[in-house]
Amino acid sequence: MATVDVIKSCIDSIRQISEHIQDAIVYLDAGSTESFQFIAAYPILLELGARAICSLENMCPLDLVVDWNSNSDPGRKLVVITSSLLSDAHRYILRCLSAHQVVRHCIIFTSISETAHSAFPDSPLGPDAYHEYESLLVQDYEELVKKSWTKPGQAKHNFEDGGRSEFPSSGEDVLNLEASSSGRDFYEHNQLDCIEDAVQKLVVSVHHFPMILCPISPRVFVLPSEGLVAEAYLSAEHEDSISPGLPPLSTGLLSDADDVPPGATLTAHFLYHLAAKMDLKMEIFSLGDISKTVGKILTDMSSLYDVGRRKRSAGLLLIDRTLDLLTPCCHGDSLVDRMFSSLPHRNRTFSHGSGSQLKLSSSYLHRAPLDVQIPLAKILDEEDWQIDNFRLLETVEAFLCGWNSGNSDSQIEGLINLSQKIHDKPSQSDVEILTGSFVSSENFRGMPLLEAILDRKTKDGALLVKKWLQETLRRENVTVNVKSRPGLVTKPELQAMIKALSRSQSSLLRNKGIIQLASATLFALEESNYAKWDAFSSAEKILGVSSGETSQSLAIQIGDLINKTAFLGSHVNEGKREISKGLLSLQDALLLMIIGYILAGENFPTSGSDGPFSWQEEHLLKEAVVDALLENPSVANLKFLHGLREDLETNVSKSKSEETAEEPSKLDIDDFDDDQWGKWGDEDGDGDNKNEKVYGDVQLKLELRDRVDNFFKFLHKLSDLKRKNIPLRDGSLTTEANFDEDRKGLLYKLLTRVLGKYDVPGLEYHSSTVGRLFKSGFGRFGLGQAKPSLADQNVILVFVIGGINGLEVREAHKALGESGRPDIELLVGGTTLLTSNDMLDLLLGDSSYI
């Protein structure tokens, strides 16, 4: 029987729509772009006959001519692939249609099903969403075309309706299409056709395309960060919720149908259609309140018609992220986690211009993009690279000039100005031109690169990358004069091998997968990134050891971390940034404080009336946090400081300016001159100013104390995770306090117990339609079904609602290996790929409920 492969399933889904892709201009939204980047779908789209592949949100006039040549007509078919609601993508689709006014057929593929469209609170479409949108788009397009052609020979795009922004026909850095004689003739010839199209009506068809996801390996996947499923809220704001991007605490009180968060509904629909595409019949198990809600929706979506179909049986294990917040907050031994935490990420598409206004509803949150930017240009900084880069820029300029060679002098002058702008910013263009990213389909002799790295610790993963580089160099017959020590990976060694492989363009293209992975490894192992990660890891181990002793010992360690980072921050603000290399900031200390409180809640649940520490211990911690924030208000982007941060920064700058003004003042005999005696009484005004300043400082400090009190109330909620989460109360799934090499997270413990066929408190099985029928009807005659076990399945899909990290994937595979069941195929998925920075944003940043 064929193995389960998420990447292969995604590629097969794209090939199934080949007849629509052929001879079409394809537009991808941000979520689809991220997904197709991971599976390397762009060559496949071109192989299937796509004329061009463009960005839906960043559409520009060059899209109109990117596929032009003398032997082809303009494209008359447009394909849009989106991971958002049709109503959210509407303005972009309309803009594309208004630009491509010769298009006769628009085909839209969305990952959101019709049922999910009607269930989503912000969607204006009903149960027949696809047909409704087809007619609405045609109607809006006709109105727009009639308005845009104001008079013969002049095209004026007007997007005032519905909040649509103006789309320029020419700009500072783009070409004016109507300036060329060929472009002008083309548009004049098609003016009447455009109006005629509005009468004849554009043919629009909408289809469901569920396989928009980001596979990290053939058996590990997450959802696109800018797709609707990952952006939708997983919890509304109430006393048991922590963040809109995380499930609420599992108190055992299931939500009513009206209170189901939109993220839970969309997750259920995604998993249902994912299983259908992969021909899997799911036996559903859940742990946690939101997971139970998703499992119930999945069960209700199943029908008797699925019984007769020959599908492969598989187990689906749904887990709430809030059952284990400690693992994604910590810095475990995972090379993949180091890479995704240290590498810069692509900027969000929706953060630009008017597009940011689309998703300000209460049902959305902004997650960090998954697409990392591997800085190859910083590694390949030799003179030959700069020469090649110069040639590439010259080639781009030559292409632009050649495209409009028969045009007027003014157009040529515009192209020259454009080329000068490119040359004026060499460092920025270097980064833009040579920036790598992860592609999950890249492999080394059949072994997927990212999959092999996921299963290894940092040192083992780096050694494997080094081994791949050495074998690739031997295959390319390239010699490198660098010292190599077995069992050790050094930065000069990796950099020398990467440069040797990238010396020629052909070698760079052939070995781009291993070059990009090695460059990411090199960046993660840089001294500053490596030292900071190790500093985090050491601090977490100290907190773990202290939590095994007394609450006083743990409180002292947390206080020391706050005080040390406050001292560091004050020196950084004074300009001594060199001492901060690899050290922790106040923001990092607050993340460690969260870890400390979670550990305290597991080990000292009854130390204080409101929290895990006594009143005296917590009072000292509050004072430390207040003093640290007064000294360093700008080092952390904290939601509980919104509206107060500017005042704190102003206060710090005033204090420092007063200190510098007082330092040079010295006593002088002239200070006691007789003329000074006549100024008695004037100091009353100075005293009033000082009193006002003191009063302002007191008010500011009182306001800050109130904010810090709210912060500690939130910490109390986190310390109650073990007590309020029902599945954690017996302690069998709680993470160990000690942070040694054998420390394991919830996912490892859960899989170990499940595969060993031990009982798991709170694990619920969701009976299928047939199962419920046997239980309620035929069960009376002794024909009841036995409750299935997850361990009896040959395929198990674990999905963590809220997100996963690389360490958990490695631990899940380790649990499977220790179970002695090599016949089981394990798939691991999650809402997103979490880093410690993501957790800090979810808990204390803009995406929190603090």
Secondary structure, 3 states (H helix, E strand, C coil): CCCCCHHHHHHHHHHCCHHHHCCCEEEECHHHHHHHHHHCCHHHHHHCCCCEEEECCCCCHHHHCCCCCCCCCCCCEEEEEECCCHHHHHHHHHHHHHHCCCCCEEEEEECCCHHHHHHCCCCCCCCCHHHHHHHHHHHHHHHHHHHHCCECCECCCCCCHHHCCCCCCCCCCCCCHHHCHHHHHHHHHHHHHHHHHHHHCCEEEEEECCCCCEEEECCEEECCCCCHHHHECCCCCCCCCCCCCCCCCCCCCCCCHHHCCHHHHHHHHHHHHHHHHCCEEEEEEEECHHHHHHHHHHHHHCCHHHCCCCCEEEEEEEEEHHHCCHHHHCCCCCHHHHHHHHCCECCCHHHCHHHHHCCCCCCECCCCCCCECECHHHHCCCHHHHHHHHHHHHHHHHHHHHHCCCCCHHHHHHHHHHHHHHHHCHHHHHHHHCCECCCCCCEECCEEHHHHHHCCCHHHHHHHHHHHHHHHHHHCCCCCCCCCCCCCCCHHHHHHHHHHHCCCHHHHHHCHHHHHHHHHHHHHCCHHHHHHHHHHHHHHHHHHHHHCCCHHHHHHHHHHHHHHHHHHHHHHHCCCHHHHCCCCCHHHHHHHHHHHHHHHHHHCCCCCCCCCCCHHHHHHHHHHHHHHHHHCCCCCCCHHHCCCHHHHHHHHHHHHHHHHHHCCCCCCHHHHCHHHHHHCCCHHHHHHHHHHHHHHHHHHHHHHHHHHHHHHHHHHHHHCHHHHCHHHCCCCCCCCCCCCCCCCCHHHHHHHHHHCCCCCCCCEEECCHHHHHHHHCHHHHCCCCCCCCHHHCCEEEEEEECCECHHHHHHHHHHHHHCCCCCCEEEEEECCECCHHHHHHHHHCCCCCC
